[in-house]
């Protein structure tokens, strides 16, 4: 599952805005993987992977079919995921507070994504992609948090450059 998280993290980190459907699908995949592992203790890794794959496929198909609605849902899920990760980093055993943090973070992510779509998507996908990658590090230290912020900045720079290139005038042939 570490390799799947690394690949998902790299794809979201660098291509989250460009390939919105991939961003939504990979967030659904990793969220499905995490929830399946938490809710169904003792499942074989293949079963957890298949549940995660199903979540990712549903997210990707819905992102293509009903993009406007999925923008809001993606913003909510991304915000909820980020809030949960922050809370777990601050309090390793957050208990029921994690649901409150996920709701607050989810609504903030939804509002952010709907108000400034491109930059919000760049920011959220960079943070989530970096988070997916950092989660593969077994022991965390201060260096891990530095690496997280460096990855976020690199992801934002790369995605901003891709965005800027899309708006350049095409050469006349």
TILO-608504 format. One record per residue (C-alpha): residue number from 1; residue in one letter; chain; x, y, z. Coordinates in pm, 1 decimal. Layout:
<atoms>
<atom><num>NUM</num><residu>A</residu><chaine>A</chaine><u>X</u><v>Y</v><w>Z</w></atom>
...
</atoms>
This chain:
<atoms>
<atom><num>1</num><residu>X</residu><chaine>A</chaine><u>0.0</u><v>0.0</v><w>0.0</w></atom>
<atom><num>2</num><residu>X</residu><chaine>A</chaine><u>300.7</u><v>230.1</v><w>45.2</w></atom>
<atom><num>3</num><residu>X</residu><chaine>A</chaine><u>375.2</u><v>225.1</v><w>-327.5</w></atom>
<atom><num>4</num><residu>X</residu><chaine>A</chaine><u>11.1</u><v>304.2</v><w>-411.2</w></atom>
<atom><num>5</num><residu>X</residu><chaine>A</chaine><u>17.5</u><v>599.4</v><w>-168.8</w></atom>
<atom><num>6</num><residu>X</residu><chaine>A</chaine><u>346.5</u><v>727.9</v><w>-315.9</w></atom>
<atom><num>7</num><residu>X</residu><chaine>A</chaine><u>218.0</u><v>708.9</v><w>-673.9</w></atom>
<atom><num>8</num><residu>X</residu><chaine>A</chaine><u>-114.0</u><v>870.0</v><w>-577.9</w></atom>
<atom><num>9</num><residu>X</residu><chaine>A</chaine><u>72.8</u><v>1141.2</v><w>-387.5</w></atom>
<atom><num>10</num><residu>X</residu><chaine>A</chaine><u>301.6</u><v>1225.0</v><w>-679.5</w></atom>
<atom><num>11</num><residu>X</residu><chaine>A</chaine><u>12.6</u><v>1235.6</v><w>-927.5</w></atom>
<atom><num>12</num><residu>X</residu><chaine>A</chaine><u>-200.2</u><v>1461.3</v><w>-706.5</w></atom>
<atom><num>13</num><residu>X</residu><chaine>A</chaine><u>99.2</u><v>1677.9</v><w>-610.3</w></atom>
<atom><num>14</num><residu>X</residu><chaine>A</chaine><u>196.1</u><v>1758.1</v><w>-969.0</w></atom>
<atom><num>15</num><residu>X</residu><chaine>A</chaine><u>-122.9</u><v>1707.7</v><w>-1175.7</w></atom>
<atom><num>16</num><residu>X</residu><chaine>A</chaine><u>-410.9</u><v>1775.3</v><w>-934.2</w></atom>
<atom><num>17</num><residu>X</residu><chaine>A</chaine><u>-535.3</u><v>2087.2</v><w>-1113.2</w></atom>
<atom><num>18</num><residu>X</residu><chaine>A</chaine><u>-459.8</u><v>1973.4</v><w>-1467.6</w></atom>
<atom><num>19</num><residu>X</residu><chaine>A</chaine><u>-639.9</u><v>1641.1</v><w>-1429.0</w></atom>
<atom><num>20</num><residu>X</residu><chaine>A</chaine><u>-926.4</u><v>1719.2</v><w>-1193.3</w></atom>
<atom><num>21</num><residu>X</residu><chaine>A</chaine><u>-1085.0</u><v>1377.2</v><w>-1241.9</w></atom>
<atom><num>22</num><residu>X</residu><chaine>A</chaine><u>-755.1</u><v>1214.2</v><w>-1141.2</w></atom>
<atom><num>23</num><residu>X</residu><chaine>A</chaine><u>-736.4</u><v>1433.5</v><w>-830.3</w></atom>
<atom><num>24</num><residu>X</residu><chaine>A</chaine><u>-1088.4</u><v>1333.7</v><w>-724.8</w></atom>
<atom><num>25</num><residu>X</residu><chaine>A</chaine><u>-1027.4</u><v>968.0</v><w>-809.3</w></atom>
<atom><num>26</num><residu>X</residu><chaine>A</chaine><u>-702.1</u><v>947.4</v><w>-615.9</w></atom>
<atom><num>27</num><residu>X</residu><chaine>A</chaine><u>-844.8</u><v>1126.2</v><w>-312.4</w></atom>
<atom><num>28</num><residu>X</residu><chaine>A</chaine><u>-1131.0</u><v>874.1</v><w>-322.7</w></atom>
<atom><num>29</num><residu>X</residu><chaine>A</chaine><u>-879.9</u><v>589.8</v><w>-359.0</w></atom>
<atom><num>30</num><residu>X</residu><chaine>A</chaine><u>-664.6</u><v>690.4</v><w>-60.9</w></atom>
<atom><num>31</num><residu>X</residu><chaine>A</chaine><u>-967.3</u><v>781.2</v><w>150.6</w></atom>
<atom><num>32</num><residu>X</residu><chaine>A</chaine><u>-1121.7</u><v>443.8</v><w>64.2</w></atom>
<atom><num>33</num><residu>X</residu><chaine>A</chaine><u>-796.3</u><v>269.7</v><w>155.8</w></atom>
<atom><num>34</num><residu>X</residu><chaine>A</chaine><u>-775.2</u><v>446.7</v><w>491.0</w></atom>
<atom><num>35</num><residu>X</residu><chaine>A</chaine><u>-1143.0</u><v>396.8</v><w>577.8</w></atom>
<atom><num>36</num><residu>X</residu><chaine>A</chaine><u>-1142.7</u><v>29.5</v><w>474.0</w></atom>
<atom><num>37</num><residu>X</residu><chaine>A</chaine><u>-835.5</u><v>-35.6</v><w>689.0</w></atom>
<atom><num>38</num><residu>X</residu><chaine>A</chaine><u>-996.2</u><v>143.7</v><w>986.3</w></atom>
<atom><num>39</num><residu>X</residu><chaine>A</chaine><u>-1349.3</u><v>11.1</v><w>959.3</w></atom>
<atom><num>40</num><residu>X</residu><chaine>A</chaine><u>-1279.4</u><v>-347.9</v><w>854.6</w></atom>
<atom><num>41</num><residu>X</residu><chaine>A</chaine><u>-991.1</u><v>-468.7</v><w>1070.1</w></atom>
<atom><num>42</num><residu>X</residu><chaine>A</chaine><u>-837.4</u><v>-788.7</v><w>947.1</w></atom>
<atom><num>43</num><residu>X</residu><chaine>A</chaine><u>-921.3</u><v>-749.3</v><w>579.4</w></atom>
<atom><num>44</num><residu>X</residu><chaine>A</chaine><u>-659.4</u><v>-882.1</v><w>343.9</w></atom>
<atom><num>45</num><residu>X</residu><chaine>A</chaine><u>-452.5</u><v>-609.7</v><w>172.9</w></atom>
<atom><num>46</num><residu>X</residu><chaine>A</chaine><u>-603.5</u><v>-706.9</v><w>-162.1</w></atom>
<atom><num>47</num><residu>X</residu><chaine>A</chaine><u>-955.1</u><v>-651.5</v><w>-27.7</w></atom>
<atom><num>48</num><residu>X</residu><chaine>A</chaine><u>-856.5</u><v>-311.2</v><w>113.0</w></atom>
<atom><num>49</num><residu>X</residu><chaine>A</chaine><u>-701.7</u><v>-224.8</v><w>-225.1</w></atom>
<atom><num>50</num><residu>X</residu><chaine>A</chaine><u>-1018.9</u><v>-328.9</v><w>-411.9</w></atom>
<atom><num>51</num><residu>X</residu><chaine>A</chaine><u>-1240.7</u><v>-119.0</v><w>-183.7</w></atom>
<atom><num>52</num><residu>X</residu><chaine>A</chaine><u>-1005.6</u><v>176.0</v><w>-235.7</w></atom>
<atom><num>53</num><residu>X</residu><chaine>A</chaine><u>-1003.1</u><v>119.7</v><w>-610.8</w></atom>
<atom><num>54</num><residu>X</residu><chaine>A</chaine><u>-1383.2</u><v>120.6</v><w>-611.3</w></atom>
<atom><num>55</num><residu>X</residu><chaine>A</chaine><u>-1389.6</u><v>451.9</v><w>-422.3</w></atom>
<atom><num>56</num><residu>X</residu><chaine>A</chaine><u>-1139.4</u><v>600.7</v><w>-663.2</w></atom>
<atom><num>57</num><residu>X</residu><chaine>A</chaine><u>-1325.1</u><v>484.3</v><w>-973.4</w></atom>
<atom><num>58</num><residu>X</residu><chaine>A</chaine><u>-1656.8</u><v>616.4</v><w>-846.0</w></atom>
<atom><num>59</num><residu>X</residu><chaine>A</chaine><u>-1493.7</u><v>953.1</v><w>-771.3</w></atom>
<atom><num>60</num><residu>X</residu><chaine>A</chaine><u>-1325.5</u><v>975.0</v><w>-1112.1</w></atom>
<atom><num>61</num><residu>X</residu><chaine>A</chaine><u>-1640.3</u><v>881.5</v><w>-1306.8</w></atom>
<atom><num>62</num><residu>X</residu><chaine>A</chaine><u>-1849.4</u><v>1129.9</v><w>-1109.9</w></atom>
<atom><num>63</num><residu>X</residu><chaine>A</chaine><u>-1585.6</u><v>1401.6</v><w>-1161.2</w></atom>
<atom><num>64</num><residu>X</residu><chaine>A</chaine><u>-1620.9</u><v>1360.3</v><w>-1537.5</w></atom>
<atom><num>65</num><residu>X</residu><chaine>A</chaine><u>-2001.3</u><v>1322.4</v><w>-1538.9</w></atom>
<atom><num>66</num><residu>X</residu><chaine>A</chaine><u>-2103.4</u><v>1599.5</v><w>-1298.9</w></atom>
<atom><num>67</num><residu>X</residu><chaine>A</chaine><u>-1799.8</u><v>1821.9</v><w>-1270.4</w></atom>
<atom><num>68</num><residu>X</residu><chaine>A</chaine><u>-1965.3</u><v>2119.1</v><w>-1099.2</w></atom>
<atom><num>69</num><residu>X</residu><chaine>A</chaine><u>-2107.6</u><v>1909.2</v><w>-815.4</w></atom>
<atom><num>70</num><residu>X</residu><chaine>A</chaine><u>-1782.8</u><v>1715.8</v><w>-783.7</w></atom>
<atom><num>71</num><residu>X</residu><chaine>A</chaine><u>-1588.2</u><v>2040.4</v><w>-743.9</w></atom>
<atom><num>72</num><residu>X</residu><chaine>A</chaine><u>-1783.1</u><v>2104.9</v><w>-425.3</w></atom>
<atom><num>73</num><residu>X</residu><chaine>A</chaine><u>-1753.5</u><v>1744.8</v><w>-308.3</w></atom>
<atom><num>74</num><residu>X</residu><chaine>A</chaine><u>-1380.6</u><v>1737.6</v><w>-385.6</w></atom>
<atom><num>75</num><residu>X</residu><chaine>A</chaine><u>-1332.2</u><v>2060.6</v><w>-191.9</w></atom>
<atom><num>76</num><residu>X</residu><chaine>A</chaine><u>-1523.4</u><v>1917.7</v><w>102.1</w></atom>
<atom><num>77</num><residu>X</residu><chaine>A</chaine><u>-1332.2</u><v>1587.1</v><w>100.7</w></atom>
<atom><num>78</num><residu>X</residu><chaine>A</chaine><u>-996.5</u><v>1759.0</v><w>57.8</w></atom>
<atom><num>79</num><residu>X</residu><chaine>A</chaine><u>-1067.7</u><v>2001.9</v><w>340.2</w></atom>
<atom><num>80</num><residu>X</residu><chaine>A</chaine><u>-1190.5</u><v>1719.9</v><w>564.8</w></atom>
<atom><num>81</num><residu>X</residu><chaine>A</chaine><u>-882.3</u><v>1512.2</v><w>490.3</w></atom>
<atom><num>82</num><residu>X</residu><chaine>A</chaine><u>-643.9</u><v>1800.6</v><w>560.4</w></atom>
<atom><num>83</num><residu>X</residu><chaine>A</chaine><u>-823.7</u><v>1890.5</v><w>885.2</w></atom>
<atom><num>84</num><residu>X</residu><chaine>A</chaine><u>-811.9</u><v>1528.0</v><w>1002.5</w></atom>
<atom><num>85</num><residu>X</residu><chaine>A</chaine><u>-439.9</u><v>1503.1</v><w>925.8</w></atom>
<atom><num>86</num><residu>X</residu><chaine>A</chaine><u>-367.0</u><v>1826.7</v><w>1112.6</w></atom>
<atom><num>87</num><residu>X</residu><chaine>A</chaine><u>-566.7</u><v>1709.7</v><w>1413.5</w></atom>
<atom><num>88</num><residu>X</residu><chaine>A</chaine><u>-393.8</u><v>1369.4</v><w>1417.1</w></atom>
<atom><num>89</num><residu>X</residu><chaine>A</chaine><u>-54.0</u><v>1542.1</v><w>1394.1</w></atom>
<atom><num>90</num><residu>X</residu><chaine>A</chaine><u>-143.7</u><v>1762.6</v><w>1691.3</w></atom>
<atom><num>91</num><residu>X</residu><chaine>A</chaine><u>-325.7</u><v>1498.5</v><w>1897.4</w></atom>
<atom><num>92</num><residu>X</residu><chaine>A</chaine><u>-237.6</u><v>1136.9</v><w>1802.3</w></atom>
<atom><num>93</num><residu>X</residu><chaine>A</chaine><u>-563.9</u><v>1008.0</v><w>1956.0</w></atom>
<atom><num>94</num><residu>X</residu><chaine>A</chaine><u>-823.4</u><v>1273.5</v><w>1870.6</w></atom>
<atom><num>95</num><residu>X</residu><chaine>A</chaine><u>-1128.5</u><v>1059.0</v><w>1948.9</w></atom>
<atom><num>96</num><residu>X</residu><chaine>A</chaine><u>-1460.6</u><v>1198.0</v><w>1832.9</w></atom>
<atom><num>97</num><residu>X</residu><chaine>A</chaine><u>-1312.0</u><v>1543.8</v><w>1777.1</w></atom>
<atom><num>98</num><residu>X</residu><chaine>A</chaine><u>-1189.6</u><v>1419.2</v><w>1441.9</w></atom>
<atom><num>99</num><residu>X</residu><chaine>A</chaine><u>-1545.8</u><v>1432.5</v><w>1304.4</w></atom>
<atom><num>100</num><residu>X</residu><chaine>A</chaine><u>-1584.2</u><v>1796.3</v><w>1408.0</w></atom>
<atom><num>101</num><residu>X</residu><chaine>A</chaine><u>-1248.1</u><v>1881.6</v><w>1251.3</w></atom>
<atom><num>102</num><residu>X</residu><chaine>A</chaine><u>-1345.7</u><v>1698.3</v><w>932.4</w></atom>
<atom><num>103</num><residu>X</residu><chaine>A</chaine><u>-1678.1</u><v>1883.8</v><w>908.6</w></atom>
<atom><num>104</num><residu>X</residu><chaine>A</chaine><u>-1520.1</u><v>2225.2</v><w>967.9</w></atom>
<atom><num>105</num><residu>X</residu><chaine>A</chaine><u>-1230.4</u><v>2149.6</v><w>732.6</w></atom>
<atom><num>106</num><residu>X</residu><chaine>A</chaine><u>-1469.4</u><v>2007.2</v><w>476.0</w></atom>
<atom><num>107</num><residu>X</residu><chaine>A</chaine><u>-1685.4</u><v>2318.5</v><w>463.7</w></atom>
<atom><num>108</num><residu>X</residu><chaine>A</chaine><u>-1378.3</u><v>2543.3</v><w>449.4</w></atom>
<atom><num>109</num><residu>X</residu><chaine>A</chaine><u>-1238.9</u><v>2335.1</v><w>163.0</w></atom>
<atom><num>110</num><residu>X</residu><chaine>A</chaine><u>-1572.5</u><v>2349.0</v><w>-19.5</w></atom>
<atom><num>111</num><residu>X</residu><chaine>A</chaine><u>-1597.4</u><v>2728.2</v><w>15.0</w></atom>
<atom><num>112</num><residu>X</residu><chaine>A</chaine><u>-1234.6</u><v>2774.9</v><w>-85.8</w></atom>
<atom><num>113</num><residu>X</residu><chaine>A</chaine><u>-1259.0</u><v>2553.5</v><w>-391.0</w></atom>
<atom><num>114</num><residu>X</residu><chaine>A</chaine><u>-1580.8</u><v>2712.6</v><w>-514.2</w></atom>
<atom><num>115</num><residu>X</residu><chaine>A</chaine><u>-1458.8</u><v>3071.0</v><w>-467.7</w></atom>
<atom><num>116</num><residu>X</residu><chaine>A</chaine><u>-1117.4</u><v>3051.0</v><w>-630.9</w></atom>
<atom><num>117</num><residu>X</residu><chaine>A</chaine><u>-1121.9</u><v>2721.8</v><w>-816.4</w></atom>
<atom><num>118</num><residu>X</residu><chaine>A</chaine><u>-783.2</u><v>2712.9</v><w>-992.5</w></atom>
<atom><num>119</num><residu>X</residu><chaine>A</chaine><u>-569.1</u><v>2834.9</v><w>-705.2</w></atom>
<atom><num>120</num><residu>X</residu><chaine>A</chaine><u>-767.4</u><v>2645.1</v><w>-446.4</w></atom>
<atom><num>121</num><residu>X</residu><chaine>A</chaine><u>-729.0</u><v>2325.3</v><w>-647.1</w></atom>
<atom><num>122</num><residu>X</residu><chaine>A</chaine><u>-356.0</u><v>2387.9</v><w>-687.0</w></atom>
<atom><num>123</num><residu>X</residu><chaine>A</chaine><u>-318.8</u><v>2448.6</v><w>-313.3</w></atom>
<atom><num>124</num><residu>X</residu><chaine>A</chaine><u>-540.1</u><v>2161.2</v><w>-197.3</w></atom>
<atom><num>125</num><residu>X</residu><chaine>A</chaine><u>-393.0</u><v>1909.1</v><w>-438.6</w></atom>
<atom><num>126</num><residu>X</residu><chaine>A</chaine><u>-37.6</u><v>2011.7</v><w>-344.6</w></atom>
<atom><num>127</num><residu>X</residu><chaine>A</chaine><u>-111.3</u><v>1976.9</v><w>27.3</w></atom>
<atom><num>128</num><residu>X</residu><chaine>A</chaine><u>-288.3</u><v>1643.6</v><w>-18.8</w></atom>
<atom><num>129</num><residu>X</residu><chaine>A</chaine><u>-25.1</u><v>1505.9</v><w>-257.1</w></atom>
<atom><num>130</num><residu>X</residu><chaine>A</chaine><u>252.8</u><v>1601.6</v><w>-16.0</w></atom>
<atom><num>131</num><residu>X</residu><chaine>A</chaine><u>52.0</u><v>1448.5</v><w>269.5</w></atom>
<atom><num>132</num><residu>X</residu><chaine>A</chaine><u>9.4</u><v>1119.8</v><w>83.1</w></atom>
<atom><num>133</num><residu>X</residu><chaine>A</chaine><u>385.0</u><v>1105.8</v><w>23.9</w></atom>
<atom><num>134</num><residu>X</residu><chaine>A</chaine><u>482.4</u><v>1201.1</v><w>379.7</w></atom>
<atom><num>135</num><residu>X</residu><chaine>A</chaine><u>247.2</u><v>936.8</v><w>521.2</w></atom>
<atom><num>136</num><residu>X</residu><chaine>A</chaine><u>476.6</u><v>671.5</v><w>374.6</w></atom>
<atom><num>137</num><residu>X</residu><chaine>A</chaine><u>758.0</u><v>780.8</v><w>607.9</w></atom>
<atom><num>138</num><residu>X</residu><chaine>A</chaine><u>748.3</u><v>539.5</v><w>904.0</w></atom>
<atom><num>139</num><residu>X</residu><chaine>A</chaine><u>901.1</u><v>764.5</v><w>1170.4</w></atom>
<atom><num>140</num><residu>X</residu><chaine>A</chaine><u>826.4</u><v>1132.6</v><w>1167.7</w></atom>
<atom><num>141</num><residu>X</residu><chaine>A</chaine><u>1062.4</u><v>1403.8</v><w>1282.6</w></atom>
<atom><num>142</num><residu>X</residu><chaine>A</chaine><u>1102.3</u><v>1778.1</v><w>1231.9</w></atom>
<atom><num>143</num><residu>X</residu><chaine>A</chaine><u>1268.6</u><v>1698.2</v><w>898.6</w></atom>
<atom><num>144</num><residu>X</residu><chaine>A</chaine><u>949.7</u><v>1524.3</v><w>786.5</w></atom>
<atom><num>145</num><residu>X</residu><chaine>A</chaine><u>750.3</u><v>1843.7</v><w>837.1</w></atom>
<atom><num>146</num><residu>X</residu><chaine>A</chaine><u>1011.9</u><v>2044.5</v><w>646.8</w></atom>
<atom><num>147</num><residu>X</residu><chaine>A</chaine><u>993.4</u><v>1791.2</v><w>362.6</w></atom>
<atom><num>148</num><residu>X</residu><chaine>A</chaine><u>614.1</u><v>1824.4</v><w>364.3</w></atom>
<atom><num>149</num><residu>X</residu><chaine>A</chaine><u>628.8</u><v>2202.8</v><w>318.9</w></atom>
<atom><num>150</num><residu>X</residu><chaine>A</chaine><u>899.3</u><v>2174.5</v><w>52.3</w></atom>
<atom><num>151</num><residu>X</residu><chaine>A</chaine><u>684.0</u><v>1926.2</v><w>-140.8</w></atom>
<atom><num>152</num><residu>X</residu><chaine>A</chaine><u>380.3</u><v>2156.4</v><w>-112.4</w></atom>
<atom><num>153</num><residu>X</residu><chaine>A</chaine><u>579.7</u><v>2449.3</v><w>-251.0</w></atom>
<atom><num>154</num><residu>X</residu><chaine>A</chaine><u>726.5</u><v>2240.2</v><w>-535.2</w></atom>
<atom><num>155</num><residu>X</residu><chaine>A</chaine><u>379.0</u><v>2107.0</v><w>-622.8</w></atom>
<atom><num>156</num><residu>X</residu><chaine>A</chaine><u>230.8</u><v>2456.7</v><w>-625.8</w></atom>
<atom><num>157</num><residu>X</residu><chaine>A</chaine><u>511.9</u><v>2593.0</v><w>-843.6</w></atom>
<atom><num>158</num><residu>X</residu><chaine>A</chaine><u>484.8</u><v>2310.5</v><w>-1097.4</w></atom>
<atom><num>159</num><residu>X</residu><chaine>A</chaine><u>106.3</u><v>2332.0</v><w>-1116.3</w></atom>
<atom><num>160</num><residu>X</residu><chaine>A</chaine><u>116.5</u><v>2712.5</v><w>-1147.0</w></atom>
<atom><num>161</num><residu>X</residu><chaine>A</chaine><u>359.8</u><v>2682.4</v><w>-1437.6</w></atom>
<atom><num>162</num><residu>X</residu><chaine>A</chaine><u>135.6</u><v>2427.1</v><w>-1608.4</w></atom>
<atom><num>163</num><residu>X</residu><chaine>A</chaine><u>-158.5</u><v>2664.3</v><w>-1557.9</w></atom>
<atom><num>164</num><residu>X</residu><chaine>A</chaine><u>35.4</u><v>2959.7</v><w>-1700.8</w></atom>
<atom><num>165</num><residu>X</residu><chaine>A</chaine><u>137.6</u><v>2759.2</v><w>-2008.1</w></atom>
<atom><num>166</num><residu>X</residu><chaine>A</chaine><u>-226.8</u><v>2677.1</v><w>-2079.3</w></atom>
<atom><num>167</num><residu>X</residu><chaine>A</chaine><u>-306.2</u><v>3047.9</v><w>-2114.7</w></atom>
<atom><num>168</num><residu>X</residu><chaine>A</chaine><u>-22.2</u><v>3128.9</v><w>-2353.7</w></atom>
<atom><num>169</num><residu>X</residu><chaine>A</chaine><u>-134.5</u><v>3204.0</v><w>-2710.2</w></atom>
<atom><num>170</num><residu>X</residu><chaine>A</chaine><u>-84.7</u><v>2915.8</v><w>-2951.2</w></atom>
<atom><num>171</num><residu>X</residu><chaine>A</chaine><u>146.9</u><v>2966.5</v><w>-3247.6</w></atom>
<atom><num>172</num><residu>X</residu><chaine>A</chaine><u>-22.0</u><v>3016.2</v><w>-3581.6</w></atom>
<atom><num>173</num><residu>X</residu><chaine>A</chaine><u>77.7</u><v>2733.7</v><w>-3816.8</w></atom>
</atoms>
